[in-house]
């Protein structure tokens, strides 16, 4: 039991480190590297499936990449391909409904900047901030959903 908790804490630490690296990289270059998102997704999927959880990580990863990819393809100018892969990784670590809430909150968090700035700006800081808020308030959100 103690080993499972250490593995879980270790995976959480890896997830947070990946998110911080992506945040830094996107702020500096306006790009999210596949070098972080693809291995992060594969690591999350293999870890969650090894824990006996199949549906949530697979649906989460699919929801993350498909919803954001559809936004990219329909020329909704708030996201790019890197954001789709970021959400795929987040979905693999979490689940599909976290993706939906993260996208909505991320959009709401970006509204003040969107009104002040015309043009392209990194969107991942808003997604990662929204995800952080969701994960910190997860018990309240689960209570409200149920």
C-alpha positions as CSV (number, residue, x, y, z in Angstrom):
1,X,0.0,0.0,0.0
2,X,2.8,2.4,0.9
3,X,4.5,1.6,-2.4
4,X,1.4,2.5,-4.4
5,X,1.2,5.9,-2.6
6,X,4.8,6.6,-3.5
7,X,4.3,5.7,-7.1
8,X,1.2,7.8,-7.3
9,X,3.0,10.8,-5.7
10,X,5.9,10.2,-8.1
11,X,3.6,10.3,-11.1
12,X,1.9,13.4,-9.8
13,X,5.4,15.0,-9.5
14,X,6.3,14.0,-13.0
15,X,2.9,15.4,-14.3
16,X,3.5,18.7,-12.5
17,X,7.1,18.9,-13.8
18,X,5.9,18.3,-17.4
19,X,3.2,21.0,-17.0
20,X,5.8,23.5,-15.7
21,X,8.2,22.7,-18.5
22,X,5.5,23.1,-21.1
23,X,4.4,26.4,-19.5
24,X,7.9,27.8,-19.5
25,X,8.6,26.6,-23.1
26,X,5.3,28.0,-24.4
27,X,5.8,31.4,-22.8
28,X,9.4,31.6,-24.2
29,X,8.8,30.3,-27.7
30,X,5.0,30.2,-28.3
31,X,5.3,26.5,-29.1
32,X,4.7,23.3,-27.1
33,X,7.2,20.6,-27.9
34,X,6.1,17.1,-28.8
35,X,9.2,16.0,-26.9
36,X,7.2,16.7,-23.7
37,X,3.6,15.9,-24.6
38,X,3.9,12.6,-26.5
39,X,6.1,10.8,-23.9
40,X,4.0,12.4,-21.1
41,X,0.8,10.9,-22.7
42,X,2.4,7.5,-23.2
43,X,3.7,7.5,-19.6
44,X,0.3,8.5,-18.2
45,X,-1.6,5.9,-20.3
46,X,0.8,3.1,-19.3
47,X,0.7,4.1,-15.6
48,X,-3.1,4.4,-15.4
49,X,-3.7,1.2,-17.4
50,X,-1.2,-0.7,-15.1
51,X,-3.4,0.6,-12.2
52,X,-6.4,-1.2,-13.7
53,X,-8.0,2.0,-15.0
54,X,-8.8,1.7,-18.7
55,X,-11.7,3.9,-19.7
56,X,-10.8,7.3,-18.1
57,X,-7.3,7.7,-19.5
58,X,-8.2,6.5,-23.0
59,X,-11.3,8.7,-23.2
60,X,-9.5,11.6,-21.6
61,X,-6.7,11.4,-24.1
62,X,-9.1,11.1,-27.0
63,X,-11.3,13.9,-25.8
64,X,-8.3,16.1,-25.2
65,X,-6.8,15.8,-28.6
66,X,-10.1,15.6,-30.6
67,X,-11.9,18.5,-29.0
68,X,-8.9,20.8,-29.3
69,X,-8.0,19.5,-32.8
70,X,-11.5,20.3,-34.0
71,X,-11.1,23.8,-32.6
72,X,-7.8,24.1,-34.6
73,X,-9.4,22.8,-37.8
74,X,-12.4,25.1,-37.5
75,X,-10.0,28.0,-37.2
76,X,-11.0,29.0,-33.7
77,X,-8.0,31.2,-33.0
78,X,-7.4,30.4,-29.4
79,X,-5.6,27.1,-29.7
80,X,-2.9,25.4,-31.7
81,X,-1.8,21.9,-32.3
82,X,0.5,21.9,-29.3
83,X,-2.5,22.8,-27.1
84,X,-4.3,19.7,-28.6
85,X,-1.4,17.4,-27.6
86,X,-1.2,19.1,-24.2
87,X,-4.8,18.4,-23.6
88,X,-4.3,14.8,-24.8
89,X,-1.6,14.4,-22.1
90,X,-3.8,16.0,-19.4
91,X,-6.7,13.8,-20.4
92,X,-4.5,10.7,-20.1
93,X,-3.4,11.7,-16.6
94,X,-7.0,12.7,-15.6
95,X,-10.3,12.0,-17.5
96,X,-12.6,13.4,-20.1
97,X,-14.6,15.8,-18.0
98,X,-11.5,17.4,-16.6
99,X,-10.7,18.3,-20.3
100,X,-14.0,20.0,-20.8
101,X,-13.9,22.0,-17.6
102,X,-10.2,22.9,-18.3
103,X,-11.1,24.3,-21.7
104,X,-14.0,26.3,-20.5
105,X,-12.1,27.8,-17.5
106,X,-9.0,28.3,-19.6
107,X,-11.0,30.4,-22.1
108,X,-12.6,32.4,-19.2
109,X,-9.2,33.0,-17.6
110,X,-7.9,34.3,-21.0
111,X,-10.7,36.7,-21.6
112,X,-9.0,39.8,-20.0
113,X,-5.9,39.2,-22.1
114,X,-7.9,38.6,-25.2
115,X,-9.7,41.9,-24.8
116,X,-6.3,43.8,-24.3
117,X,-4.3,41.9,-26.9
118,X,-4.9,41.4,-30.6
119,X,-2.9,38.6,-32.2
120,X,-1.4,35.4,-31.1
121,X,-0.4,34.7,-27.5
122,X,0.3,31.5,-25.6
123,X,-2.8,29.7,-24.5
124,X,-1.3,27.0,-22.4
125,X,-0.7,29.2,-19.3
126,X,-4.5,29.6,-19.1
127,X,-5.1,25.9,-19.6
128,X,-2.6,25.0,-17.0
129,X,-3.9,27.5,-14.5
130,X,-7.4,26.2,-15.1
131,X,-6.2,22.7,-14.6
132,X,-4.5,23.7,-11.4
133,X,-7.7,25.3,-10.1
134,X,-9.7,22.1,-11.0
135,X,-7.2,19.8,-9.3
136,X,-7.1,21.9,-6.2
137,X,-10.9,22.0,-6.0
138,X,-11.5,18.5,-7.3
139,X,-13.4,17.3,-4.2
140,X,-15.9,20.2,-4.5
141,X,-16.3,19.7,-8.2
142,X,-16.9,15.9,-7.8
143,X,-19.5,16.7,-5.1
144,X,-21.3,19.2,-7.4
145,X,-21.3,16.8,-10.3
146,X,-22.7,13.9,-8.3
